Amino acid sequence: MSIIAEISRWAIPAFLLLVPLAAYLRKVKVYEVFVTGAEGGFWTAVKIIPYLVGMLVAIKVFVDSGAIDILAYLLKPVFGFFGLRQDLTQIIPLAIMRPLSGSGALGVATQIIAEHGPDSFLGRLASTMQGSTDTTFFVLTVYFGSVGIKKYRYALKLGLIADITGLVASVYIVSKLFG
């Protein structure tokens, strides 16, 4: 067995032993501090529930109404304008869903991989897109909502630019490596 495998195997147990031990040696009341932190986490979760429910309802309406399919259809000429392969249009729903919902995007990626295979061009592209983009609207809703940030105009623009950049980079890199 390699050294890295052994380090990986023992890293978390060692961390779970050393942190409370260091706290005890510094005379920190570990359990009380843990309970205080857990209470703060609970109230943060309660505070973000309305934002999370609103976002999940909006995503469900977007998908179930067929708007995602209409938007994917409208974006096909954009893909064609840039000279991308026609089979890349099957990736458009993933590109739309990824900034909205991680679990929704994972469902779309799973469907693409199940249909085309994990080692296919589209399977590799879907996997690369999953790792190269972020759930921008989820981040803004949950994290910004939990701390009360209401003016997130620039964060939204920058997040969407980063998502588009990740999409373009994914298509370019996977096309160069596996196309």
C-alpha positions as CSV (number, residue, x, y, z in Angstrom):
1,M,0.0,0.0,0.0
2,S,1.3,3.4,-0.9
3,I,2.2,6.1,1.7
4,I,-0.4,8.5,0.2
5,A,-3.2,5.9,0.6
6,E,-2.2,5.4,4.3
7,I,-2.1,9.2,4.9
8,S,-5.5,9.5,3.3
9,R,-6.9,6.7,5.4
10,W,-5.7,8.2,8.7
11,A,-6.1,11.9,8.0
12,I,-9.7,12.3,9.2
13,P,-9.4,10.1,12.3
14,A,-6.2,11.9,13.2
15,F,-7.9,15.3,12.7
16,L,-10.9,14.2,14.8
17,L,-8.5,13.2,17.6
18,L,-6.1,16.1,17.4
19,V,-8.6,19.0,17.3
20,P,-10.4,18.1,20.6
21,L,-7.1,17.2,22.2
22,A,-5.6,20.6,21.3
23,A,-8.8,22.3,22.6
24,Y,-8.6,20.4,25.8
25,L,-4.9,21.3,26.3
26,R,-5.8,25.0,25.8
27,K,-8.6,24.6,28.4
28,V,-11.4,25.1,25.9
29,K,-14.7,23.6,26.9
30,V,-15.0,21.5,23.7
31,Y,-18.6,20.3,24.2
32,E,-20.0,23.8,25.1
33,V,-18.3,25.4,22.1
34,F,-19.6,22.6,19.8
35,V,-23.1,23.1,21.1
36,T,-22.9,26.9,20.6
37,G,-21.7,26.4,17.1
38,A,-24.4,23.8,16.3
39,E,-27.0,26.2,17.6
40,G,-25.7,29.0,15.4
41,G,-25.7,26.6,12.4
42,F,-29.3,25.6,13.2
43,W,-30.5,29.2,13.2
44,T,-28.6,29.9,10.0
45,A,-30.4,27.0,8.4
46,V,-33.8,28.3,9.6
47,K,-33.0,31.7,8.3
48,I,-32.2,30.5,4.7
49,I,-35.2,28.2,4.4
50,P,-37.5,30.8,2.7
51,Y,-34.8,31.6,0.2
52,L,-34.1,28.0,-0.6
53,V,-37.8,27.1,-0.9
54,G,-38.3,30.1,-3.3
55,M,-35.4,29.1,-5.4
56,L,-36.5,25.4,-5.6
57,V,-40.1,26.3,-6.5
58,A,-38.8,28.7,-9.3
59,I,-36.5,25.9,-10.7
60,K,-39.4,23.4,-10.6
61,V,-41.7,25.8,-12.4
62,F,-38.9,26.6,-15.0
63,V,-38.4,22.9,-15.8
64,D,-41.9,21.6,-15.6
65,S,-43.4,24.4,-17.7
66,G,-41.1,23.4,-20.6
67,A,-39.2,26.7,-20.5
68,I,-35.9,24.9,-20.3
69,D,-36.7,23.1,-23.5
70,I,-37.8,26.3,-25.2
71,L,-34.6,28.1,-24.1
72,A,-32.5,25.1,-25.3
73,Y,-34.2,25.2,-28.7
74,L,-33.6,29.0,-28.9
75,L,-29.9,28.6,-28.1
76,K,-29.3,25.9,-30.8
77,P,-28.5,28.6,-33.5
78,V,-26.0,30.2,-31.1
79,F,-24.1,26.9,-30.9
80,G,-24.4,26.6,-34.6
81,F,-23.1,30.1,-35.2
82,F,-19.9,29.3,-33.4
83,G,-19.4,26.3,-35.6
84,L,-19.9,23.7,-32.8
85,R,-20.8,20.2,-33.6
86,Q,-24.6,19.6,-33.8
87,D,-24.5,16.9,-31.1
88,L,-23.4,19.5,-28.7
89,T,-26.9,20.9,-28.6
90,Q,-27.8,17.9,-26.3
91,I,-25.6,19.6,-23.7
92,I,-27.6,22.8,-23.7
93,P,-30.1,21.7,-20.9
94,L,-27.1,21.0,-18.7
95,A,-25.6,24.4,-19.4
96,I,-28.9,26.0,-18.5
97,M,-29.5,23.9,-15.4
98,R,-26.0,24.1,-13.9
99,P,-26.2,27.7,-12.6
100,L,-29.6,27.0,-11.2
101,S,-29.4,23.7,-9.3
102,G,-26.6,21.3,-8.6
103,S,-29.0,18.3,-8.1
104,G,-30.9,19.2,-11.3
105,A,-27.7,19.5,-13.3
106,L,-26.5,16.2,-11.9
107,G,-29.8,14.6,-13.1
108,V,-29.3,16.0,-16.6
109,A,-25.6,14.9,-16.6
110,T,-26.6,11.4,-15.4
111,Q,-29.2,11.2,-18.2
112,I,-26.6,12.3,-20.8
113,I,-24.0,9.8,-19.5
114,A,-26.6,6.9,-19.3
115,E,-27.7,7.6,-22.9
116,H,-24.2,8.1,-24.5
117,G,-21.9,6.4,-22.1
118,P,-19.2,7.8,-19.7
119,D,-16.4,7.5,-22.2
120,S,-18.3,9.2,-25.0
121,F,-17.6,12.8,-26.1
122,L,-20.9,14.0,-24.5
123,G,-20.3,12.0,-21.4
124,R,-16.9,13.5,-20.9
125,L,-18.2,17.0,-21.7
126,A,-21.0,16.7,-19.2
127,S,-18.6,15.5,-16.5
128,T,-16.2,18.3,-17.3
129,M,-19.0,20.9,-17.2
130,Q,-20.1,19.6,-13.8
131,G,-16.6,20.3,-12.5
132,S,-16.0,23.5,-14.3
133,T,-19.1,25.5,-13.5
134,D,-20.9,26.4,-10.3
135,T,-24.5,26.7,-9.1
136,T,-24.5,30.5,-9.2
137,F,-28.1,31.1,-8.3
138,F,-28.0,28.6,-5.4
139,V,-24.9,30.3,-4.0
140,L,-26.5,33.7,-4.2
141,T,-29.7,32.5,-2.7
142,V,-28.4,30.4,0.1
143,Y,-25.2,32.0,1.1
144,F,-26.0,35.6,0.4
145,G,-29.5,35.1,1.9
146,S,-28.1,33.6,5.1
147,V,-26.0,36.7,5.9
148,G,-28.6,39.2,4.6
149,I,-26.8,40.5,1.5
150,K,-29.5,42.1,-0.7
151,K,-27.5,43.9,-3.3
152,Y,-25.8,41.2,-5.3
153,R,-26.1,42.6,-8.8
154,Y,-22.3,42.4,-9.5
155,A,-22.0,39.0,-7.9
156,L,-24.7,37.6,-10.2
157,K,-23.1,39.1,-13.4
158,L,-19.7,37.8,-12.4
159,G,-21.0,34.4,-11.5
160,L,-22.8,34.0,-14.8
161,I,-19.7,35.2,-16.7
162,A,-17.7,32.5,-14.8
163,D,-20.3,29.9,-15.7
164,I,-20.2,30.9,-19.4
165,T,-16.4,30.8,-19.3
166,G,-16.5,27.4,-17.7
167,L,-18.9,26.2,-20.4
168,V,-16.8,27.5,-23.2
169,A,-13.6,26.2,-21.6
170,S,-15.2,22.7,-21.1
171,V,-16.3,22.5,-24.8
172,Y,-12.9,23.7,-26.0
173,I,-10.8,21.4,-23.8
174,V,-12.9,18.3,-24.3
175,S,-13.0,19.0,-28.0
176,K,-9.2,19.3,-28.2
177,L,-8.5,16.3,-26.0
178,F,-11.3,13.9,-27.0
179,G,-12.9,15.4,-30.2
